[in-house]
Structures are given as structure tokens and as C-alpha cells.
Amino acid sequence: MFRQTPIQKIDPRTVAEQNSNKTLEDATKGKRQSTVEPVLGTLTQFLGLRKVNIIGIAQANKVMHMSAVAYNVKKYLKFTKNNQRAVLC
């Protein structure tokens, strides 16, 4: 469910420079889509965040933060479990 990929710091400007037909906005959009949208997809598909039954932006912000915490904790637990297996072998 969760992919463990190394974090790559890619500057959108370098991507835009490498691809002459892409503008800076296109490169920024692509970077956002590759980092943010898989997380939101996981939250909606697997963690049940299809509808936020809250009134107000501040409370909806709290719900999103708690969902992000749950996502990160779940990913961290899987990461530590895999590292423990590697150490034991």
C-alpha cells in the first residue's frame, strides 16, 4: 500500500530548464502532483476521508492534520518494521 521511495529534492526550475517546452508552472504542477496527490488519494481511498462532516474551515483543517498524522504514523510503523527485519537477518 505504501511505497518506500527515497526523498528526492527536485527543483522545479531545473526541470523547466531541462524540458524547454515546459514552463516553471508546469514543472511546479508536476512536482505537486507527484508528492501531494498520492497522499490525498490514499487518505480518500484507504483511510476513509471521503467526506468531512465538520462545519468551518478551522475544524476541517484539524481533520486534515489528524488524517496526515495517521498517514505518517502508519507509514513510519511500516518503515520501522521493515528496518527491524533487516537488522535481525
DSSP file (Angstrom, degrees, kcal/mol; ACC not computed):
  #  RESIDUE AA STRUCTURE BP1 BP2  ACC     N-H-->O    O-->H-N    N-H-->O    O-->H-N    TCO  KAPPA ALPHA  PHI   PSI    X-CA   Y-CA   Z-CA
    1    1 A M              0   0    0      0, 0.0     2,-0.5     0, 0.0    41,-0.0   0.000 360.0 360.0 360.0 -46.3    0.0    0.0    0.0
    2    2 A F        -     0   0    0     73,-0.0     2,-0.4     2,-0.0     0, 0.0  -0.881 360.0-144.7-106.0 128.7    2.8    2.5    0.9
    3    3 A R        -     0   0    0     -2,-0.5     2,-0.9     2,-0.0    72,-0.0  -0.720   5.2-143.9 -89.6 138.6    5.8    2.8   -1.3
    4    4 A Q        +     0   0    0     -2,-0.4    -2,-0.0    75,-0.0    -1,-0.0  -0.857  34.7 162.3-101.3 100.2    9.1    3.4    0.3
    5    5 A T        -     0   0    0     -2,-0.9     2,-0.1     3,-0.0     3,-0.0  -0.912  43.5-104.1-117.4 145.5   10.9    5.7   -2.1
    6    6 A P        -     0   0    0      0, 0.0     2,-0.5     0, 0.0    -2,-0.0  -0.414  40.7-108.8 -66.6 143.2   13.9    7.8   -1.4
    7    7 A I        -     0   0    0     -2,-0.1     2,-0.5     2,-0.0     0, 0.0  -0.605  36.2-164.2 -76.3 123.3   13.1   11.5   -1.0
    8    8 A Q        -     0   0    0     -2,-0.5     2,-1.0     2,-0.0    -1,-0.0  -0.937  13.1-146.2-112.6 127.4   14.4   13.4   -3.9
    9    9 A K        +     0   0    0     -2,-0.5     2,-0.5     2,-0.0    -2,-0.0  -0.811  26.2 177.1 -92.6 106.0   14.7   17.2   -3.8
   10   10 A I        -     0   0    0     -2,-1.0    -2,-0.0    21,-0.0     3,-0.0  -0.943  23.8-140.8-113.6 123.5   14.0   18.3   -7.3
   11   11 A D    >>  -     0   0    0     -2,-0.5     4,-1.6     1,-0.1     3,-0.7  -0.714   9.3-142.6 -81.9 125.1   13.9   22.0   -8.1
   12   12 A P  H 3> S+     0   0    0      0, 0.0     4,-2.4     0, 0.0     5,-0.2   0.799  99.5  61.8 -59.0 -27.0   11.1   22.8  -10.5
   13   13 A R  H 3> S+     0   0    0      2,-0.2     4,-2.2     1,-0.2     5,-0.1   0.893 102.5  48.9 -67.0 -38.3   13.4   25.4  -12.2
   14   14 A T  H <> S+     0   0    0     -3,-0.7     4,-2.2     2,-0.2    -1,-0.2   0.884 111.2  50.2 -68.8 -35.8   15.9   22.7  -13.2
   15   15 A V  H  X S+     0   0    0     -4,-1.6     4,-2.2     2,-0.2    -2,-0.2   0.918 111.2  49.0 -64.7 -42.3   13.1   20.5  -14.6
   16   16 A A  H  < S+     0   0    0     -4,-2.4     6,-0.3     1,-0.2    -2,-0.2   0.870 111.6  49.4 -65.5 -36.0   11.8   23.5  -16.5
   17   17 A E  H  < S+     0   0    0     -4,-2.2    -1,-0.2     1,-0.2    -2,-0.2   0.878 110.7  49.8 -70.1 -36.5   15.3   24.2  -17.9
   18   18 A Q  H  < S+     0   0    0     -4,-2.2     2,-0.8     1,-0.2    -2,-0.2   0.896 112.7  48.7 -69.1 -39.6   15.8   20.6  -18.9
   19   19 A N  S >< S-     0   0    0     -4,-2.2     3,-1.6    -5,-0.2    -1,-0.2  -0.858  72.2-169.2-102.8 101.1   12.5   20.5  -20.7
   20   20 A S  T 3  S+     0   0    0     -2,-0.8    -1,-0.2     1,-0.3    -2,-0.1   0.741  84.1  56.7 -66.2 -22.6   12.4   23.6  -22.9
   21   21 A N  T 3  S+     0   0    0     -3,-0.1     2,-0.4     2,-0.1    -1,-0.3   0.588  94.5  81.9 -85.9  -8.5    8.7   23.1  -23.7
   22   22 A K  S <  S-     0   0    0     -3,-1.6     2,-0.2    -6,-0.3    -3,-0.1  -0.763  70.1-145.7 -95.6 141.0    7.7   23.1  -20.1
   23   23 A T     >  -     0   0    0     -2,-0.4     4,-2.0     1,-0.1     5,-0.2  -0.465  32.0-101.5 -92.8 173.5    7.2   26.3  -18.2
   24   24 A L  H  > S+     0   0    0      1,-0.2     4,-2.3     2,-0.2     5,-0.2   0.867 123.2  54.4 -62.2 -36.8    8.0   26.8  -14.5
   25   25 A E  H  > S+     0   0    0      2,-0.2     4,-2.4     1,-0.2    -1,-0.2   0.891 107.2  50.0 -66.3 -39.1    4.3   26.5  -13.6
   26   26 A D  H  > S+     0   0    0      2,-0.2     4,-2.3     1,-0.2    -1,-0.2   0.902 111.5  48.4 -65.6 -40.1    4.1   23.1  -15.4
   27   27 A A  H  X S+     0   0    0     -4,-2.0     4,-2.1     2,-0.2    -2,-0.2   0.895 112.1  48.9 -66.7 -39.6    7.1   21.8  -13.6
   28   28 A T  H  X S+     0   0    0     -4,-2.3     4,-2.3     2,-0.2    -2,-0.2   0.901 110.8  50.8 -65.7 -40.8    5.7   23.0  -10.2
   29   29 A K  H  X S+     0   0    0     -4,-2.4     4,-2.6     1,-0.2    -2,-0.2   0.914 110.4  49.3 -62.8 -43.2    2.4   21.4  -11.0
   30   30 A G  H  X S+     0   0    0     -4,-2.3     4,-1.8     2,-0.2    -1,-0.2   0.889 110.4  50.2 -64.0 -39.4    4.1   18.1  -11.9
   31   31 A K  H  X S+     0   0    0     -4,-2.1     4,-1.1     2,-0.2     5,-0.2   0.907 112.2  47.7 -64.8 -41.9    6.1   18.2   -8.7
   32   32 A R  H >X>S+     0   0    0     -4,-2.3     4,-3.0     1,-0.2     5,-0.9   0.916 110.4  51.9 -65.8 -42.8    3.0   18.8   -6.6
   33   33 A Q  H 3<5S+     0   0    0     -4,-2.6    -1,-0.2     1,-0.2    -2,-0.2   0.855 110.1  48.9 -63.4 -34.1    1.0   16.1   -8.4
   34   34 A S  H 3<5S+     0   0    0     -4,-1.8    -1,-0.2    -5,-0.2    -2,-0.2   0.703 123.3  29.9 -80.7 -17.5    3.8   13.6   -7.7
   35   35 A T  H <<5S+     0   0    0     -4,-1.1     4,-0.4    -3,-0.5    -2,-0.2   0.813 127.3  30.3-107.4 -40.9    4.1   14.4   -4.0
   36   36 A V  T >X5S+     0   0    0     -4,-3.0     4,-2.1    -5,-0.2     3,-0.5   0.900 110.0  58.4 -90.9 -44.7    0.7   15.6   -2.7
   37   37 A E  H 3><S+     0   0    0     -5,-0.9     4,-2.4     1,-0.2     5,-0.2   0.818 100.6  55.3 -66.4 -33.1   -1.9   13.8   -4.7
   38   38 A P  H 3> S+     0   0    0      0, 0.0     4,-2.1     0, 0.0    -1,-0.2   0.882 109.6  49.7 -63.3 -33.8   -0.8   10.2   -3.9
   39   39 A V  H <> S+     0   0    0     -3,-0.5     4,-2.4    -4,-0.4    -2,-0.2   0.939 111.9  46.4 -67.4 -46.4   -1.2   11.1   -0.2
   40   40 A L  H  X S+     0   0    0     -4,-2.1     4,-2.2     1,-0.2     5,-0.2   0.879 111.6  52.7 -64.1 -36.7   -4.7   12.5   -0.8
   41   41 A G  H  X S+     0   0    0     -4,-2.4     4,-2.7    -5,-0.2     5,-0.3   0.902 109.6  48.4 -63.8 -41.1   -5.6    9.5   -2.8
   42   42 A T  H  X>S+     0   0    0     -4,-2.1     4,-2.3     2,-0.2     5,-1.3   0.907 110.8  51.4 -65.1 -41.7   -4.5    7.2    0.0
   43   43 A L  H  <5S+     0   0    0     -4,-2.4     6,-2.1     3,-0.2     4,-0.4   0.905 116.9  38.8 -62.8 -41.3   -6.5    9.2    2.5
   44   44 A T  H  <5S+     0   0    0     -4,-2.2     4,-0.3     4,-0.2    -2,-0.2   0.895 123.3  38.8 -77.7 -38.7   -9.7    9.1    0.5
   45   45 A Q  H  <5S+     0   0    0     -4,-2.7    -3,-0.2    -5,-0.2    -2,-0.2   0.907 132.7  14.7 -80.2 -42.2   -9.4    5.5   -0.8
   46   46 A F  T  <5S+     0   0    0     -4,-2.3    -3,-0.2    -5,-0.3    -2,-0.1   0.711 124.7  47.9-111.4 -24.8   -8.0    3.6    2.2
   47   47 A L  S   <S-     0   0    0     -5,-1.3    -3,-0.1    -4,-0.4    -4,-0.1   0.334 103.2-115.0-105.5   7.8   -8.3    5.8    5.3
   48   48 A G        +     0   0    0     -4,-0.3     3,-0.4    -6,-0.2     2,-0.4   0.800  66.0 140.2  74.3  31.6  -12.0    6.8    4.8
   49   49 A L        +     0   0    0     -6,-2.1    -1,-0.1     1,-0.2     3,-0.1  -0.311  25.0 121.8-102.0  50.9  -11.6   10.5    4.3
   50   50 A R  S    S+     0   0    0     -2,-0.4     2,-0.4     1,-0.2    -1,-0.2   0.844  78.1  22.3 -79.6 -33.7  -14.2   10.8    1.6
   51   51 A K        -     0   0    0     -3,-0.4     2,-0.7    -7,-0.1    -1,-0.2  -0.999  65.4-148.1-138.3 136.0  -16.4   13.3    3.4
   52   52 A V        -     0   0    0     -2,-0.4     2,-1.5    -3,-0.1     8,-0.1  -0.905   8.8-163.1-104.9 109.2  -15.6   15.7    6.2
   53   53 A N        +     0   0    0     -2,-0.7     2,-0.3     2,-0.1    -1,-0.0  -0.410  51.8 112.2 -90.1  59.9  -18.7   16.2    8.4
   54   54 A I        -     0   0    0     -2,-1.5     2,-0.6     2,-0.0    -2,-0.1  -0.961  61.1-135.5-132.8 146.0  -17.4   19.3   10.0
   55   55 A I        +     0   0    0     -2,-0.3     4,-0.2     4,-0.0    -2,-0.1  -0.916  69.9  31.0-103.7 124.8  -18.6   22.9    9.8
   56   56 A G  S  > S-     0   0    0     -2,-0.6     4,-1.8     3,-0.1     5,-0.1   0.038  77.6-105.6 109.2 145.4  -15.9   25.6    9.4
   57   57 A I  H  > S+     0   0    0      2,-0.2     4,-2.4     1,-0.2     5,-0.2   0.883 115.7  56.1 -70.3 -39.0  -12.5   25.8    7.8
   58   58 A A  H  > S+     0   0    0      1,-0.2     4,-1.5     2,-0.2    -1,-0.2   0.909 111.0  43.7 -62.6 -42.0  -10.6   25.7   11.1
   59   59 A Q  H  > S+     0   0    0     -4,-0.2     4,-1.9     2,-0.2    -1,-0.2   0.874 112.4  52.0 -72.0 -36.0  -12.3   22.4   12.1
   60   60 A A  H  X S+     0   0    0     -4,-1.8     4,-2.2     1,-0.2    -2,-0.2   0.865 106.6  55.4 -65.5 -34.1  -11.8   20.9    8.7
   61   61 A N  H  X S+     0   0    0     -4,-2.4     4,-2.3     2,-0.2    -1,-0.2   0.891 105.8  51.6 -63.2 -39.6   -8.1   21.9    9.0
   62   62 A K  H  X S+     0   0    0     -4,-1.5     4,-2.5     2,-0.2    -2,-0.2   0.904 108.5  51.1 -62.9 -41.4   -7.9   19.9   12.2
   63   63 A V  H  X S+     0   0    0     -4,-1.9     4,-2.2     1,-0.2    -2,-0.2   0.914 110.6  48.4 -63.1 -42.7   -9.4   16.9   10.5
   64   64 A M  H  X S+     0   0    0     -4,-2.2     4,-2.3     2,-0.2    -1,-0.2   0.897 111.1  50.6 -65.8 -39.5   -6.9   17.1    7.7
   65   65 A H  H  X S+     0   0    0     -4,-2.3     4,-2.3     2,-0.2    -2,-0.2   0.919 111.1  48.0 -64.2 -42.4   -4.0   17.4   10.1
   66   66 A M  H  X S+     0   0    0     -4,-2.5     4,-2.3     2,-0.2    -1,-0.2   0.873 111.2  51.1 -66.7 -35.6   -5.2   14.4   12.1
   67   67 A S  H  X S+     0   0    0     -4,-2.2     4,-2.4     2,-0.2    -1,-0.2   0.906 109.9  49.7 -65.4 -40.8   -5.5   12.4    8.9
   68   68 A A  H  X S+     0   0    0     -4,-2.3     4,-2.6     2,-0.2    -2,-0.2   0.891 109.9  51.0 -65.0 -38.7   -2.0   13.4    7.9
   69   69 A V  H  X S+     0   0    0     -4,-2.3     4,-2.8     2,-0.2     5,-0.2   0.927 110.4  49.0 -62.9 -44.3   -0.7   12.3   11.3
   70   70 A A  H  X S+     0   0    0     -4,-2.3     4,-2.3     1,-0.2    -2,-0.2   0.909 111.8  49.3 -62.0 -41.9   -2.5    9.0   10.9
   71   71 A Y  H  X S+     0   0    0     -4,-2.4     4,-2.2     1,-0.2    -2,-0.2   0.928 113.7  45.5 -61.7 -46.3   -1.0    8.5    7.4
   72   72 A N  H  X S+     0   0    0     -4,-2.6     4,-2.6     2,-0.2    -2,-0.2   0.887 112.6  49.9 -68.1 -39.3    2.5    9.4    8.7
   73   73 A V  H  X S+     0   0    0     -4,-2.8     4,-2.7     2,-0.2     5,-0.2   0.919 111.6  49.1 -65.1 -42.4    2.3    7.1   11.7
   74   74 A K  H  X S+     0   0    0     -4,-2.3     4,-1.8    -5,-0.2    -2,-0.2   0.915 113.7  46.0 -62.8 -42.6    1.1    4.2    9.6
   75   75 A K  H  X S+     0   0    0     -4,-2.2     4,-2.1    -5,-0.2    -2,-0.2   0.892 112.7  50.8 -67.0 -39.4    4.0    4.8    7.1
   76   76 A Y  H  X S+     0   0    0     -4,-2.6     4,-2.8     2,-0.2     5,-0.2   0.906 108.3  51.7 -65.1 -42.5    6.5    5.1   10.0
   77   77 A L  H  X S+     0   0    0     -4,-2.7     4,-2.1     1,-0.2    -1,-0.2   0.898 111.1  47.6 -63.0 -39.5    5.4    1.9   11.6
   78   78 A K  H  X S+     0   0    0     -4,-1.8     4,-2.0    -5,-0.2    -1,-0.2   0.896 111.7  51.3 -66.6 -38.7    5.7    0.0    8.4
   79   79 A F  H  X S+     0   0    0     -4,-2.1     4,-1.9     1,-0.2    -2,-0.2   0.923 111.5  45.8 -64.1 -45.6    9.2    1.6    7.9
   80   80 A T  H  X S+     0   0    0     -4,-2.8     4,-2.2     1,-0.2    -1,-0.2   0.866 110.3  54.4 -68.2 -35.0   10.4    0.6   11.3
   81   81 A K  H  X S+     0   0    0     -4,-2.1     4,-1.6    -5,-0.2    -1,-0.2   0.914 110.0  46.7 -64.1 -41.4    9.0   -2.9   11.0
   82   82 A N  H  X S+     0   0    0     -4,-2.0     4,-1.5     1,-0.2    -2,-0.2   0.871 111.9  50.8 -68.5 -36.1   11.0   -3.4    7.7
   83   83 A N  H  X S+     0   0    0     -4,-1.9     4,-1.9     2,-0.2    -2,-0.2   0.865 106.6  54.1 -69.3 -35.6   14.2   -2.0    9.2
   84   84 A Q  H  X S+     0   0    0     -4,-2.2     4,-2.2     1,-0.2    -1,-0.2   0.893 107.0  52.0 -65.4 -38.0   13.9   -4.3   12.2
   85   85 A R  H  X S+     0   0    0     -4,-1.6     4,-1.4     1,-0.2    -1,-0.2   0.887 108.8  50.4 -63.5 -38.5   13.7   -7.3    9.9
   86   86 A A  H  < S+     0   0    0     -4,-1.5    -1,-0.2     1,-0.2    -2,-0.2   0.862 111.3  48.3 -68.2 -35.5   16.8   -6.1    8.0
   87   87 A V  H  < S+     0   0    0     -4,-1.9    -2,-0.2     1,-0.2    -1,-0.2   0.875 110.6  51.1 -71.7 -37.7   18.7   -5.8   11.3
   88   88 A L  H  <        0   0    0     -4,-2.2    -1,-0.2     1,-0.2    -2,-0.2   0.787 360.0 360.0 -72.6 -27.1   17.7   -9.2   12.6
   89   89 A C     <        0   0    0     -4,-1.4    -1,-0.2    -5,-0.2    -2,-0.1   0.487 360.0 360.0 -74.1 360.0   18.7  -11.0    9.4
